[in-house]
Amino acid sequence: MKSTPISRDLIDRTIEDFQIMDFSKATIREVKAIAAKAEKESGIEFIKMEMGVPGLPPSAVGVKAEIEALQKGIASLYPDINGLPELKKEASRFIKAFINVDVSPEGCVPVTGSMQGTFASFLTCCQCDPKKDTILFIDPGFPVQKQQVVVMGQKYETFDVYDYRGAKLRDKLESYLKKGNISAIIYSNPNNPSWICLKDEELRIIGELATKYDTIVLEDLAYFGMDFRQDFGKPFQPPYLPTVAHYTDYYVMLISGSKAFSYAGQRIGVSCISDKLYHRSYEGLTTRYGGGTFGTVFIHRVLYALSSGTSHSAQFAMAAMLKAANDGKYDFLSEVKVYGERARRLKEIFLKHGFYLVYDNDLGEPVADGFYFTIGYPGMSSGELVRELMYYGVSAISLVTTGSNQEGLRACTSFIQDHQYELLDERMALFAENHPVA
């Protein structure tokens, strides 16, 4: 076997220093830290694909609006806990423009990034009915969301959707809901990490069963419209984003400024609560708080306790970005299509050298090229592959951490630089030579 670009001893010692017993379960931050330390000590560049962090400049529209707000002294004022009226109005318009669904401005609530939106949603959902104390994840998914549930002491259940696409989803999903303990269902669309996209048929199943079992649906739209197989970027005209909102009245859409607008550093998102859910009273909330509806408890109890509001200036940025998109003056999706091109080139290199795509089929279509993709290597488990690639200066995360039952890794395209394609090609050629497939 030829020697690897990074010393095996260096990687092994670094992993040992972090006291990680099972590297397949290493978190995103742990993998990042180990790669950074090995890169510094070896002096050899890593190709970093573990972090789902935007790698593009932030929206100029947002930056301009935020600077203007700061110059007017907005930083001295607490934001209204309900949110900036202009942001609420434009968020409502944005949902109509790109999803073709009506959500009142009242229910469009700014949050400190979608992560705070999911945390507040999990908390509120699990307090509605004492019998419903469990969140159901349609996996694979964003690992930190499960960490949120653990932090707040709630329960969760999960299943890998890999073998339950299309009509097969109904029986699988109902097997959990009929127990009567599920307060909310969460999934991402496009999916982090697999980049599959739930189709209308599947969203109908989720919506109908959620209605039947009185369960709230949390639709995580962190990668809003980034299924580049269709052009979802034209406001107020089809094609519109598929959504569960057509099939149930009780949902929360989580819209992020981080990826589609490359505005991750300012921690800004909007949780959009359906009108009927916003105004619905729940016995559990009344008992705990003495009154209120889902929407008012979400805002005036939960969010107020978490952060007393969302960054005032960032709300001006988000409002401006949404308005420009709604008015057709800002084609935000064209700015992030580079992620799709990066994915296409990266996949070609891995496939050339014997790797395979783990989630490769999207109900009969190839999975879109986008922010993430998933890879495996014949005969290697997730833990073996994630560690072995570190010796070749390539960092990614194991699918084990995402709730997937498949063997492989999640790779992110956001930090890839132009000169690294050739570097990756060379290293994966060596990898394939050192690991011949029988």
C-alpha positions as CSV (number, residue, x, y, z in Angstrom):
1,M,0.0,0.0,0.0
2,K,1.3,3.4,-1.0
3,S,1.7,6.0,1.8
4,T,-1.2,8.4,2.3
5,P,-0.9,12.2,2.0
6,I,-1.5,12.7,5.7
7,S,0.3,10.5,8.2
8,R,-1.9,7.8,9.6
9,D,-0.2,8.2,12.9
10,L,-1.0,11.9,13.0
11,I,-4.7,11.3,12.3
12,D,-4.9,8.4,14.8
13,R,-3.2,10.5,17.5
14,T,-5.4,13.5,16.9
15,I,-8.6,11.4,17.1
16,E,-7.3,9.8,20.3
17,D,-6.6,13.3,21.7
18,F,-10.3,14.1,21.2
19,Q,-11.2,10.9,23.1
20,I,-13.6,9.8,20.3
21,M,-14.2,6.1,20.8
22,D,-16.4,5.6,17.7
23,F,-15.4,7.9,14.8
24,S,-18.6,7.1,12.9
25,K,-20.4,9.1,15.6
26,A,-18.0,12.1,15.5
27,T,-19.9,15.4,15.3
28,I,-19.5,17.9,12.5
29,R,-17.5,20.2,14.9
30,E,-15.3,17.4,16.0
31,V,-14.4,16.3,12.4
32,K,-13.8,20.0,11.6
33,A,-11.5,20.5,14.6
34,I,-9.5,17.3,13.9
35,A,-9.1,18.2,10.2
36,A,-7.9,21.7,11.2
37,K,-5.4,20.4,13.7
38,A,-4.0,17.7,11.2
39,E,-3.8,20.3,8.5
40,K,-1.8,22.7,10.7
41,E,0.6,20.0,12.0
42,S,1.2,18.4,8.6
43,G,1.2,21.5,6.5
44,I,-0.9,19.7,3.9
45,E,-4.2,21.2,2.6
46,F,-7.4,19.4,3.6
47,I,-10.4,19.3,1.2
48,K,-13.1,20.1,3.7
49,M,-16.6,18.8,3.1
50,E,-17.9,18.3,6.7
51,M,-19.4,21.7,7.4
52,G,-22.7,22.9,5.9
53,V,-21.6,26.5,5.9
54,P,-22.3,28.9,3.0
55,G,-19.2,29.6,0.9
56,L,-20.5,32.5,-1.1
57,P,-20.5,36.3,-0.4
58,P,-23.6,37.5,1.5
59,S,-26.5,39.1,-0.3
60,A,-25.6,42.7,-1.2
61,V,-29.2,43.7,-0.8
62,G,-29.2,42.5,2.8
63,V,-25.8,44.0,3.7
64,K,-26.9,47.4,2.4
65,A,-30.2,47.4,4.3
66,E,-28.5,46.3,7.5
67,I,-25.8,49.0,7.3
68,E,-28.4,51.7,6.8
69,A,-30.4,50.4,9.7
70,L,-27.4,50.5,12.0
71,Q,-26.4,53.9,10.9
72,K,-29.9,55.1,11.9
73,G,-29.2,53.9,15.4
74,I,-31.4,50.8,15.4
75,A,-28.9,48.9,17.5
76,S,-29.9,50.9,20.6
77,L,-33.5,49.6,20.5
78,Y,-34.9,46.3,21.5
79,P,-36.8,44.7,18.6
80,D,-40.5,44.1,18.9
81,I,-40.8,40.5,20.0
82,N,-43.4,39.9,17.3
83,G,-40.9,41.0,14.6
84,L,-40.4,44.0,12.3
85,P,-43.7,44.7,10.6
86,E,-42.0,45.1,7.2
87,L,-40.3,41.7,7.6
88,K,-43.5,40.0,8.6
89,K,-45.3,41.5,5.6
90,E,-42.5,40.5,3.1
91,A,-42.2,37.0,4.6
92,S,-46.0,36.5,4.0
93,R,-45.6,37.7,0.4
94,F,-42.5,35.5,-0.1
95,I,-44.5,32.4,0.8
96,K,-47.3,33.4,-1.6
97,A,-44.8,34.3,-4.3
98,F,-42.7,31.1,-4.3
99,I,-44.9,28.5,-2.6
100,N,-48.4,29.8,-3.5
101,V,-49.7,29.4,0.0
102,D,-51.4,32.1,2.2
103,V,-49.9,32.7,5.6
104,S,-50.8,35.9,7.4
105,P,-48.0,38.3,8.4
106,E,-49.1,37.8,12.0
107,G,-47.7,34.2,12.0
108,C,-44.4,35.1,10.2
109,V,-42.0,35.4,13.2
110,P,-38.3,36.3,12.9
111,V,-36.0,34.0,14.7
112,T,-32.3,33.9,15.4
113,G,-31.7,31.5,12.5
114,S,-33.8,28.4,11.7
115,M,-32.1,26.6,14.5
116,Q,-33.8,28.8,17.0
117,G,-37.0,28.3,15.0
118,T,-36.9,24.5,15.4
119,F,-35.9,24.7,19.1
120,A,-38.9,27.0,19.8
121,S,-41.2,24.8,17.7
122,F,-40.1,21.6,19.4
123,L,-40.7,23.2,22.8
124,T,-44.1,24.5,21.9
125,C,-45.3,21.4,20.1
126,C,-44.3,19.1,23.0
127,Q,-46.3,21.3,25.5
128,C,-49.6,21.2,23.6
129,D,-50.8,17.8,24.8
130,P,-49.3,15.9,27.7
131,K,-49.9,12.6,25.9
132,K,-47.8,13.8,22.9
133,D,-44.3,14.1,24.1
134,T,-42.3,12.8,21.2
135,I,-40.9,14.4,18.0
136,L,-40.8,12.2,14.8
137,F,-37.9,12.7,12.4
138,I,-38.2,11.6,8.8
139,D,-34.5,10.9,8.3
140,P,-31.8,11.4,7.3
141,G,-31.7,14.8,8.8
142,F,-29.7,17.6,10.4
143,P,-27.9,16.0,13.4
144,V,-28.1,19.1,15.6
145,Q,-31.9,19.1,15.6
146,K,-31.9,15.8,17.6
147,Q,-29.3,17.4,19.9
148,Q,-31.9,20.2,20.5
149,V,-34.5,17.6,21.5
150,V,-32.0,15.9,23.9
151,V,-31.0,19.3,25.4
152,M,-34.6,20.1,26.2
153,G,-35.3,16.7,27.6
154,Q,-37.9,15.6,25.1
155,K,-38.2,12.3,23.3
156,Y,-37.8,11.5,19.7
157,E,-38.3,8.7,17.2
158,T,-36.9,8.4,13.8
159,F,-36.9,6.3,10.6
160,D,-34.8,6.4,7.5
161,V,-36.9,7.3,4.5
162,Y,-34.5,5.4,2.1
163,D,-36.8,2.4,1.8
164,Y,-40.1,4.2,2.2
165,R,-40.4,6.6,-0.7
166,G,-43.7,7.2,-2.5
167,A,-46.8,5.2,-1.5
168,K,-44.7,3.1,0.9
169,L,-44.3,6.1,3.1
170,R,-48.0,5.9,4.3
171,D,-47.9,2.7,6.3
172,K,-44.5,3.4,7.7
173,L,-45.5,6.9,8.9
174,E,-48.8,5.7,10.3
175,S,-47.1,3.0,12.3
176,Y,-45.6,5.8,14.4
177,L,-48.5,8.2,14.5
178,K,-51.1,5.6,15.6
179,K,-49.3,5.2,18.9
180,G,-50.7,8.6,19.9
181,N,-47.5,10.1,21.3
182,I,-46.2,12.1,18.3
183,S,-46.5,15.9,18.8
184,A,-44.7,16.9,15.6
185,I,-43.2,15.5,12.4
186,I,-40.0,17.2,11.0
187,Y,-38.2,16.8,7.7
188,S,-36.1,19.0,5.4
189,N,-36.9,19.6,1.8
190,P,-34.5,19.5,-0.1
191,N,-33.1,17.0,2.4
192,N,-30.0,17.5,4.4
193,P,-27.9,15.4,3.8
194,S,-29.2,13.2,1.0
195,W,-30.6,16.1,-1.2
196,I,-33.6,14.0,-2.1
197,C,-36.8,16.0,-2.4
198,L,-40.1,14.8,-1.1
199,K,-42.6,14.8,-3.9
200,D,-46.2,16.0,-3.9
201,E,-47.5,12.5,-3.4
202,E,-45.4,12.1,-0.3
203,L,-46.2,15.5,1.1
204,R,-49.9,14.6,0.6
205,I,-49.4,11.5,2.7
206,I,-47.7,13.4,5.5
207,G,-50.4,16.1,5.5
208,E,-53.3,13.7,5.5
209,L,-51.9,11.5,8.3
210,A,-50.9,14.6,10.3
211,T,-54.5,15.8,10.1
212,K,-55.9,12.4,10.9
213,Y,-53.7,12.1,14.1
214,D,-53.8,15.8,15.0
215,T,-50.0,16.2,14.6
216,I,-48.1,19.4,13.7
217,V,-45.8,19.3,10.7
218,L,-42.5,21.2,10.8
219,E,-41.3,21.8,7.3
220,D,-37.6,22.8,7.3
221,L,-36.9,24.9,4.2
222,A,-33.3,25.8,5.0
223,Y,-32.3,25.1,1.4
224,F,-35.2,27.1,-0.1
225,G,-35.8,26.3,-3.7
226,M,-32.3,24.8,-4.2
227,D,-33.6,21.8,-6.1
228,F,-32.0,23.1,-9.3
229,R,-33.8,20.6,-11.6
230,Q,-36.6,23.1,-11.7
231,D,-36.6,26.9,-11.7
232,F,-38.4,27.9,-8.5
233,G,-37.0,31.5,-8.6
234,K,-39.7,33.4,-10.4
235,P,-42.1,35.1,-8.0
236,F,-45.9,34.6,-8.4
237,Q,-45.6,32.1,-11.2
238,P,-45.2,28.4,-11.4
239,P,-43.4,26.1,-10.7
240,Y,-44.0,26.7,-7.0
241,L,-42.2,24.8,-4.3
242,P,-44.0,21.6,-3.2
243,T,-45.3,21.8,0.3
244,V,-47.3,20.0,3.0
245,A,-49.3,23.2,3.5
246,H,-51.7,22.1,0.7
247,Y,-52.7,19.0,2.7
248,T,-52.9,20.0,6.4
249,D,-53.8,23.2,8.3
250,Y,-51.4,22.8,11.2
251,Y,-47.8,23.4,10.1
252,V,-44.8,25.6,10.6
253,M,-42.5,26.5,7.7
254,L,-38.9,27.3,8.7
255,I,-37.3,29.7,6.3
256,S,-33.6,30.5,6.7
257,G,-31.5,33.4,5.6
258,S,-28.3,31.3,5.8
259,K,-28.1,29.3,2.6
260,A,-30.4,30.8,-0.1
261,F,-29.3,34.3,0.8
262,S,-25.8,33.4,2.1
263,Y,-26.6,35.4,5.3
264,A,-25.6,32.8,7.8
265,G,-23.4,35.0,10.0
266,Q,-26.2,37.3,11.1
267,R,-28.4,34.4,12.4
268,I,-31.7,35.3,10.8
269,G,-34.7,33.2,9.7
270,V,-38.5,33.3,9.8
271,S,-40.8,30.7,11.4
272,C,-44.1,30.9,9.5
273,I,-47.0,29.5,11.5
274,S,-50.1,28.6,9.6
275,D,-53.2,30.7,10.4
276,K,-55.2,27.9,11.9
277,L,-52.3,26.7,14.1
278,Y,-51.4,30.2,15.2
279,H,-54.9,30.8,16.5
280,R,-55.5,27.4,18.0
281,S,-55.7,26.9,21.8
282,Y,-54.3,23.7,23.4
283,E,-55.2,22.3,26.7
284,G,-51.5,21.8,27.6
285,L,-50.6,25.4,26.8
286,T,-53.6,26.7,28.8
287,T,-52.6,24.6,31.8
288,R,-48.9,25.7,31.7
289,Y,-49.4,29.4,30.8
290,G,-52.9,30.2,31.9
291,G,-54.1,30.8,28.3
292,G,-52.8,31.8,24.9
293,T,-52.8,30.2,21.5
294,F,-50.0,28.3,19.8
295,G,-48.8,31.4,18.0
296,T,-48.9,33.7,21.1
297,V,-47.2,31.2,23.3
298,F,-44.5,30.6,20.6
299,I,-43.8,34.3,20.5
300,H,-44.6,35.8,23.9
301,R,-43.5,32.8,26.1
302,V,-41.0,30.6,24.3
303,L,-39.1,33.1,22.0
304,Y,-39.2,35.8,24.7
305,A,-37.6,33.4,27.2
306,L,-35.0,32.3,24.6
307,S,-33.7,35.6,23.3
308,S,-36.0,38.5,23.9
309,G,-36.2,38.9,20.1
310,T,-34.1,38.6,17.0
311,S,-31.2,40.9,16.0
312,H,-32.9,44.2,15.1
313,S,-30.6,45.1,12.2
314,A,-30.6,41.6,10.7
315,Q,-34.4,41.8,10.5
316,F,-34.0,44.9,8.2
317,A,-31.6,42.8,6.1
318,M,-34.0,39.9,5.8
319,A,-36.9,42.2,5.0
320,A,-35.0,43.8,2.2
321,M,-33.9,40.5,0.7
322,L,-37.4,39.1,0.8
323,K,-38.9,42.3,-0.7
324,A,-36.3,42.3,-3.6
325,A,-37.0,38.7,-4.3
326,N,-40.8,39.2,-4.2
327,D,-40.6,42.2,-6.5
328,G,-38.6,40.2,-9.0
329,K,-35.5,42.5,-8.6
330,Y,-33.3,39.9,-6.9
331,D,-32.9,36.4,-8.4
332,F,-31.5,34.9,-5.2
333,L,-31.4,31.3,-6.5
334,S,-29.2,32.2,-9.5
335,E,-26.5,33.3,-7.0
336,V,-26.4,29.9,-5.3
337,K,-26.5,27.6,-8.4
338,V,-22.8,27.3,-8.1
339,Y,-23.3,24.7,-5.4
340,G,-25.0,22.5,-8.0
341,E,-22.1,22.8,-10.4
342,R,-19.6,22.0,-7.6
343,A,-21.7,18.9,-6.7
344,R,-21.7,17.7,-10.3
345,R,-17.9,17.9,-10.6
346,L,-17.2,16.4,-7.2
347,K,-19.6,13.4,-7.9
348,E,-17.8,12.8,-11.2
349,I,-14.4,12.5,-9.4
350,F,-15.7,10.2,-6.7
351,L,-17.6,7.9,-9.1
352,K,-14.6,7.7,-11.4
353,H,-12.5,6.2,-8.6
354,G,-15.0,3.5,-7.5
355,F,-17.2,5.4,-5.0
356,Y,-21.0,5.3,-5.4
357,L,-23.8,7.6,-4.5
358,V,-25.7,6.3,-1.5
359,Y,-28.9,8.3,-2.0
360,D,-28.9,8.3,-5.8
361,N,-32.6,7.9,-6.7
362,D,-35.3,10.4,-6.2
363,L,-38.5,8.5,-7.1
364,G,-37.1,7.5,-10.5
365,E,-35.0,10.6,-11.1
366,P,-31.4,11.2,-10.3
367,V,-30.9,13.2,-7.1
368,A,-30.4,16.9,-7.9
369,D,-26.9,18.4,-7.7
370,G,-26.8,20.8,-4.8
371,F,-25.4,21.8,-1.4
372,Y,-24.9,18.1,-0.3
373,F,-24.5,14.7,-1.7
374,T,-23.8,11.2,-0.2
375,I,-21.1,8.8,-1.1
376,G,-20.1,5.3,-0.1
377,Y,-17.2,2.9,-1.0
378,P,-17.7,-0.9,-1.6
379,G,-16.9,-2.9,1.5
380,M,-16.5,0.0,3.9
381,S,-18.7,1.0,6.8
382,S,-19.5,4.7,7.5
383,G,-16.9,4.7,10.3
384,E,-14.2,3.1,8.3
385,L,-14.7,5.4,5.3
386,V,-14.9,8.7,7.3
387,R,-11.6,7.8,9.1
388,E,-9.8,6.4,6.0
389,L,-10.5,9.6,4.0
390,M,-9.0,11.7,6.7
391,Y,-5.6,10.0,5.8
392,Y,-6.1,11.4,2.3
393,G,-6.8,14.9,3.6
394,V,-10.6,14.7,2.9
395,S,-13.0,15.5,5.7
396,A,-16.8,14.6,5.7
397,I,-19.3,13.3,8.2
398,S,-20.7,9.9,8.7
399,L,-24.3,9.2,7.7
400,V,-24.7,7.5,11.1
401,T,-24.9,11.0,12.7
402,T,-27.8,12.0,10.4
403,G,-30.1,9.1,11.3
404,S,-29.5,7.2,8.1
405,N,-29.3,3.4,8.2
406,Q,-27.1,3.4,5.1
407,E,-23.3,3.1,5.0
408,G,-21.6,6.2,3.7
409,L,-20.8,9.9,4.2
410,R,-22.3,13.3,3.7
411,A,-20.2,15.7,1.7
412,C,-20.8,19.4,1.5
413,T,-19.9,21.5,-1.6
414,S,-19.7,24.9,0.1
415,F,-16.0,25.2,0.8
416,I,-14.7,23.7,-2.4
417,Q,-12.2,25.9,-4.2
418,D,-11.4,25.6,-7.9
419,H,-7.9,24.2,-7.5
420,Q,-9.1,21.4,-5.3
421,Y,-10.9,19.4,-8.0
422,E,-7.5,18.3,-9.4
423,L,-6.2,17.7,-5.9
424,L,-9.2,15.5,-5.0
425,D,-8.8,13.6,-8.3
426,E,-5.2,12.8,-7.5
427,R,-6.0,11.7,-3.9
428,M,-8.9,9.6,-4.8
429,A,-6.9,7.9,-7.5
430,L,-4.4,6.9,-4.8
431,F,-7.3,5.9,-2.5
432,A,-8.7,3.6,-5.2
433,E,-5.2,2.1,-5.8
434,N,-4.8,1.4,-2.0
435,H,-8.3,0.0,-1.8
436,P,-9.0,-2.1,-4.8
437,V,-12.5,-3.4,-5.2
438,A,-12.8,-7.1,-5.6
